[in-house]
Amino acid sequence: MTKTIKNVICTFCGTLCDDLEVDVTDDGKKILQVRNACAIGAEKYLHVGNPGRVVVPRMRQADGTYKDISYDEAIDFTAKTLLKAKKPLFYGWSSTNCEAISAGNVLAEKTGGVIDNCATVCHGSSLLAIQDTGVPSCTLGEVKNRADRIIFWGCNPAHAHPRHMSRYSIFPRGFFTAKGQKGRKIICVDCRETDTAKVADTFVRIKQSYDYEIIDAFRTVLRGEEIPAEVGGVPAEKIKEVIEILKSGRFVTLFFGMGLTHTLGRNHNIDEAINFIRDLNDYTKAVLIAMRGHYNVTGAGQVLGWQYGYPFACDLSRLTMARHNPGETTSVDLLVRHEVDACVVIASDLAAHFPFEATRVMASIPTITIDPHISMSTELSDLHIPVAIVGVEVGGCCYRMDNVPIETRKCVDAPEGVLEDEELFNRITKRVDEILAENGVKDASEYLAKLEQET
Ligand code: SF4
């Protein structure tokens, strides 16, 4: 016997598709089939019962092998490691729910750590620009129902967000977009011809890292002024043609990805893109939306934003107030300058994405990785604590790329004994409180001072 769970939220990419149907066994233990998801989304659900799954914490031994330990031992080790550190780094958070992020923030506060999320190496520059400039934006539902001019700039949803185009941006028929794709004009700006560029009506191939100059040229043309015959590899005629297409639309949406946030100019590219969209609002309605990758990287920024005022790179080591200074309090910089002396990697894979030197430092300091799966980070850590998979084995709030909060759903039970992220963080925090009380000190700095006196 099977049962079908409808309206399941896919917790893979920032599109957070909310129409999956998942067939599970009657006892709620095994996923049998997934409908409506794209290939990468379906894979997430179908490999949950993988026989190689880690279901107990693993502590690395001196000879490099791993030894299974209990959750109590893992929690005790983590609490003591964090209290012994002067400045622990808590990095990741993009693939867990907001409840866990909030619980983790309490732990980071108590242990005087730095809390940072994946935005630090992806859309951090977008967040800086948005804080500096503000952002004219909307929801993906508005895009589906209203947008008739779509620009994809430095992003490739055909591969990274496979259902984005069918659910929101190119193909769907909406209230004011009844003709679907036929009623929309799609423009793709990129330095190479991606699969997204192949489905666009207009492809603008630019020279790599000339994004700022091209946006500037768009703004100049929009003001009716002259530009050089060629800007960033694009003929002036092409730039003028794009501006005419945009001005003739009723609702323009610019989706931008890391091809814009990671080329020369970084946050200034986004500043300029926001100002371009502002200018365009003199002629027609126009908005922009960042193409966020991990399913809750947006939520990680939201939770930090409402708790400390900054969406990433929050230094809580003063135990009184948060400091945020990209370049100083960002994870890569802290690691390569050896300014952190312990690390918790949670719901992301630091070792797979950070520069080699930062990863080398992470591997040389006490590191705990909290993740349902084995990853490059788990293999460089002293301790790997497995947890339940959000959106599959546990629900919770996650934010879609357009900042809409969505309550994800549990489909099957986690393997027996495996903890949820939120519960794990609450138990580590409780253990930290117990250790402080046992030592008769009120906070982490007093604990460190006591340790130093004793040695
Ligand atoms: S587009 Fe993203 S959220 Fe939607 S099914 Fe695919 S992986 Fe999941």
Boltz pocket constraint, residues with backbone or C-beta under 6 A from the ligand:
constraints:
  - pocket:
      binder: B
      contacts: [[A, 10], [A, 11], [A, 12], [A, 13], [A, 14], [A, 15], [A, 16], [A, 17], [A, 36], [A, 37], [A, 38], [A, 39], [A, 40], [A, 41], [A, 42], [A, 160], [A, 161], [A, 162], [A, 163], [A, 164]]
      max_distance: 6.0
